Amino acid sequence: MPEPRSAVDSGGTLYVVATPIGNLADITLRALEVLRSVSFVVAEDTRHTRKLLSAHQIHVPILSCHAHTSSEGLQKIVDILNRAQSVALVTDAGTPGISDPGVALIREALENGRAVVPVPGPSAVITALSVSGLSPQPFAFLGFPPPKGGRRTKFFEEFAVLSMTLVLYESPRRLPRTLQDILIHWGNRRVAVARELTKVHEEVFRGTVSQALEVFGTPTRGEVTLVVEGAAPSSPPKAPPEGSWHDALAACLARGETVKDAVEKVHHTFKVRRREIYRAALELSRSRN
């Protein structure tokens, strides 16, 4: 049960301040007011945040809080709050605490009885969802897929049956591979690929996953947010179209997976006989040699 406001003793406030995801003009008047008034700004990347503050003539000391900040480092920031000095937490882009290391500081502040106040603003998740053309509710935000291994396979298998719209972050380097894995595990659904949102080279591709692979078959540039159509409600995932397992097999082999691993993955997803998949894999291998 949440503590009443009176349960938080006197001390500094941790303001969770949303900042632009690209265009520096996308910042609220309240955010600017808070950033000017606090004793310190805590940032994921101090160099990045210094550019934002300089653009708005804000001169406040900046502290670092990133994925490798120790518990002692977090406590030093909490000690500042304990001395009745307020702090603004920002991330590189968007809202802190959403798929970024700021969540650790937020938890630490709450556990120490400090007031945590949101200053809302830009979010890549909501921005991409709003222009995707897919159903905006319900939706699930999945963050970044694991980069490799069994955790990555489990990630795509676990969320394959969700009937709600799915939103993911991905690096431009891994975008082609992620689109391939979505095609293998989730099928050829509708998707929106939002790249460089609010920036000069903003791009929002809308189509099917296979069409997206034609456009983004090689690594691209810029921050990427993926919005993917959910599974058909109240029904198990439909079997992929006839022949599509060949594309999935080819994608696995093109990524450098062994024939054994590729056969197992395609067999598990498409329920095709291993012998048939293995034969096709050997033919693909011979054709490339």
RAZI-V778078 format. One record per residue. RES is the residue in three letters. PSI is psi in degrees with one decimal (999 if undefined). NEAR is the number of other C-alpha atoms within 10 Angstrom. D_LAST is the distance of its C-alpha to the last C-alpha in Angstrom with 1 decimal. Layout:
{{RES PSI NEAR D_LAST} {RES PSI NEAR D_LAST}}
//
This chain:
{{MET 129.1 3 64.0} {PRO 145.2 5 63.8} {GLU 142.6 8 66.5} {PRO 157.2 7 69.2} {ARG -34.7 8 69.2} {SER -17.6 7 72.3} {ALA -18.6 11 70.5} {VAL 116.1 14 68.6} {ASP 172.0 12 70.9} {SER 143.0 14 71.5} {GLY -176.5 17 68.8} {GLY 161.7 21 66.1} {THR 137.1 21 63.8} {LEU 110.9 28 60.0} {TYR 125.9 25 59.0} {VAL 101.1 25 55.5} {VAL 119.6 27 54.9} {ALA 136.3 26 52.2} {THR 166.6 29 51.0} {PRO 146.8 21 49.0} {ILE -2.3 23 45.3} {GLY -71.7 19 45.0} {ASN 118.9 13 48.1} {LEU -15.8 15 50.8} {ALA -13.3 12 53.5} {ASP 61.9 15 52.4} {ILE 140.6 20 54.7} {THR 157.4 16 57.9} {LEU -37.0 8 61.4} {ARG -39.8 13 61.9} {ALA -43.5 20 58.7} {LEU -41.0 16 60.1} {GLU -44.0 11 63.5} {VAL -45.1 18 62.1} {LEU -31.9 22 59.9} {ARG -24.3 18 63.0} {SER -19.6 15 65.3} {VAL 164.8 18 63.5} {SER -34.0 18 63.8} {PHE 151.2 22 60.1} {VAL 129.1 28 56.8} {VAL 124.3 24 54.0} {ALA 151.4 23 50.5} {GLU -46.0 22 46.9} {ASP 107.3 16 46.2} {THR -34.1 20 49.4} {ARG -42.5 12 48.1} {HIS -45.7 13 46.9} {THR -33.6 20 50.2} {ARG -34.7 17 52.2} {LYS -41.3 13 50.9} {LEU -46.9 18 52.0} {LEU -40.1 18 55.4} {SER -37.1 11 56.0} {ALA -24.5 11 55.3} {HIS 19.2 14 58.1} {GLN 47.3 11 60.4} {ILE 125.4 16 60.3} {HIS 85.4 13 61.1} {VAL 139.5 16 60.7} {PRO 141.7 12 59.3} {ILE 131.5 20 55.7} {LEU 157.5 16 54.5} {SER 139.5 16 51.0} {CYS 102.1 24 49.7} {HIS -173.3 19 45.9} {ALA -22.7 11 43.6} {HIS 11.0 8 44.5} {THR 129.8 14 48.2} {SER 168.3 12 50.1} {SER -33.1 11 52.9} {GLU -38.5 9 55.3} {GLY -39.7 15 54.0} {LEU -39.8 19 54.5} {GLN -34.1 16 58.0} {LYS -37.6 12 59.0} {ILE -39.8 22 58.4} {VAL -35.8 26 60.3} {ASP -34.4 16 63.1} {ILE -44.0 18 63.4} {LEU -38.2 24 63.9} {ASN -23.1 20 66.4} {ARG 16.9 11 68.4} {ALA 25.5 14 68.8} {GLN 134.2 17 66.4} {SER 151.9 23 64.0} {VAL 141.9 27 60.3} {ALA 123.7 27 57.8} {LEU 126.0 30 54.2} {VAL 159.9 26 51.5} {THR 177.8 28 47.7} {ASP -34.4 20 45.4} {ALA 130.6 18 45.4} {GLY -147.8 24 47.1} {THR 124.6 26 49.1} {PRO 151.2 26 49.2} {GLY -7.9 18 48.4} {ILE 97.3 15 45.8} {SER 43.2 14 42.4} {ASP 165.2 18 43.8} {PRO -7.0 18 45.5} {GLY -20.3 23 49.0} {VAL -30.1 16 49.4} {ALA -40.7 17 50.3} {LEU -38.9 23 53.2} {ILE -45.4 22 54.4} {ARG -42.5 13 54.6} {GLU -41.4 16 56.3} {ALA -42.8 22 58.9} {LEU -41.6 14 59.7} {GLU -23.9 10 60.1} {ASN 12.6 15 62.5} {GLY 19.1 17 64.6} {ARG 150.8 24 63.7} {ALA 132.9 20 63.7} {VAL 119.4 19 60.3} {VAL 127.6 13 60.6} {PRO 141.1 15 57.9} {VAL 89.4 18 57.9} {PRO 161.0 18 55.5} {GLY -142.2 17 53.4} {PRO 147.1 19 49.8} {SER 124.8 18 47.0} {ALA -33.0 25 43.4} {VAL -53.9 21 43.2} {ILE -37.9 13 46.2} {THR -48.2 16 45.4} {ALA -42.5 22 42.0} {LEU -38.3 24 43.4} {SER -24.8 13 46.3} {VAL 7.5 14 44.2} {SER -29.2 23 41.3} {GLY -0.9 15 42.9} {LEU 165.3 20 42.3} {SER 123.8 16 45.1} {PRO -12.1 17 46.6} {GLN 140.3 10 48.3} {PRO 159.7 10 47.6} {PHE 160.4 19 44.6} {ALA 131.0 18 43.0} {PHE 121.8 15 41.8} {LEU -4.0 13 38.9} {GLY -151.0 17 38.5} {PHE 132.4 14 35.1} {PRO 146.9 18 32.5} {PRO 144.5 14 31.7} {PRO -28.8 14 28.7} {LYS 175.6 8 26.6} {GLY -166.3 8 26.8} {GLY -31.9 9 29.0} {ARG -35.0 12 31.7} {ARG -45.8 15 29.4} {THR -44.5 16 28.4} {LYS -37.7 13 32.1} {PHE -51.7 15 33.2} {PHE -34.4 18 31.3} {GLU -41.0 16 32.3} {GLU -38.4 11 35.9} {PHE 6.0 17 36.6} {ALA -28.7 18 34.8} {VAL -2.3 18 38.1} {LEU 128.7 19 40.3} {SER -7.5 19 41.9} {MET 161.8 20 42.9} {THR 139.4 20 41.2} {LEU 135.1 26 38.9} {VAL 130.5 24 38.8} {LEU 153.1 17 36.3} {TYR 150.7 20 35.8} {GLU 150.4 18 32.4} {SER 150.1 18 31.3} {PRO -28.9 18 29.6} {ARG -36.5 15 26.6} {ARG 0.6 15 26.0} {LEU -48.5 23 27.0} {PRO -43.7 22 23.6} {ARG -39.6 19 22.8} {THR -40.4 20 26.3} {LEU -39.1 21 26.2} {GLN -42.4 23 23.1} {ASP -35.6 20 25.0} {ILE -43.1 20 28.1} {LEU -42.1 22 26.2} {ILE -47.4 24 25.0} {HIS -31.0 24 28.3} {TRP -15.0 25 30.9} {GLY 179.1 22 29.6} {ASN 67.7 21 29.6} {ARG 171.9 16 33.0} {ARG 146.4 19 34.9} {VAL 150.9 27 34.4} {ALA 126.5 25 35.9} {VAL 107.2 22 34.1} {ALA 120.2 25 36.9} {ARG 136.4 22 36.0} {GLU 44.3 19 38.5} {LEU 134.9 20 41.5} {THR 2.5 17 44.8} {LYS 177.6 13 43.2} {VAL -40.7 9 42.9} {HIS 35.2 10 39.3} {GLU 137.9 13 39.9} {GLU 132.8 15 37.5} {VAL 107.3 16 37.6} {PHE 134.5 16 34.9} {ARG 129.3 19 35.9} {GLY -155.4 15 33.8} {THR 167.9 17 31.5} {VAL -42.4 24 28.8} {SER -36.2 20 26.0} {GLN -37.3 15 27.9} {ALA -36.3 19 28.2} {LEU -31.3 17 24.4} {GLU -33.6 10 24.1} {VAL -40.0 12 26.7} {PHE 44.0 17 25.8} {GLY -15.9 15 22.0} {THR 158.0 13 22.1} {PRO 141.8 12 24.7} {THR -162.8 16 28.1} {ARG 158.1 12 31.4} {GLY 166.5 15 34.7} {GLU 140.4 18 36.0} {VAL 133.2 23 34.7} {THR 128.1 27 36.6} {LEU 132.6 24 35.0} {VAL 120.4 29 37.4} {VAL 135.5 27 35.9} {GLU 140.3 24 37.8} {GLY 169.9 24 39.0} {ALA 158.0 21 38.3} {ALA 127.8 14 40.5} {PRO 147.2 11 43.9} {SER 29.4 9 45.4} {SER 148.8 9 42.4} {PRO 157.2 12 39.2} {PRO 135.5 16 36.0} {LYS 150.3 11 34.9} {ALA 139.4 11 31.9} {PRO 154.1 17 29.0} {PRO 148.6 10 28.6} {GLU 130.9 8 26.8} {GLY -16.1 8 23.1} {SER -20.6 15 23.2} {TRP -25.3 20 21.6} {HIS -42.3 15 18.3} {ASP -41.2 14 18.6} {ALA -41.5 22 19.7} {LEU -45.7 24 16.8} {ALA -38.3 15 14.3} {ALA -41.6 19 16.5} {CYS -46.2 23 16.6} {LEU -35.8 17 12.9} {ALA -26.5 12 12.9} {ARG -3.0 11 15.8} {GLY 9.9 9 14.1} {GLU 150.6 13 16.0} {THR 159.0 12 15.2} {VAL -41.1 17 14.5} {LYS -48.3 12 18.1} {ASP -40.8 12 19.6} {ALA -41.2 22 17.9} {VAL -45.0 25 19.1} {GLU -42.4 17 22.6} {LYS -45.5 18 23.0} {VAL -39.3 23 22.2} {HIS -44.7 19 24.3} {HIS -38.2 13 27.1} {THR -41.3 17 27.2} {PHE -4.9 18 26.6} {LYS 32.3 13 28.1} {VAL 149.2 14 25.4} {ARG 136.8 13 25.0} {ARG -38.9 15 22.6} {ARG -40.1 11 21.5} {GLU -41.0 11 20.5} {ILE -41.8 21 18.7} {TYR -41.3 19 16.8} {ARG -42.7 12 15.8} {ALA -35.8 16 14.6} {ALA -40.8 22 12.6} {LEU -39.8 11 10.8} {GLU -41.2 11 10.1} {LEU -41.1 16 8.9} {SER -42.4 14 6.6} {ARG -37.1 9 5.2} {SER -21.5 8 5.6} {ARG -13.0 6 3.8} {ASN 999 5 0.0}}
//
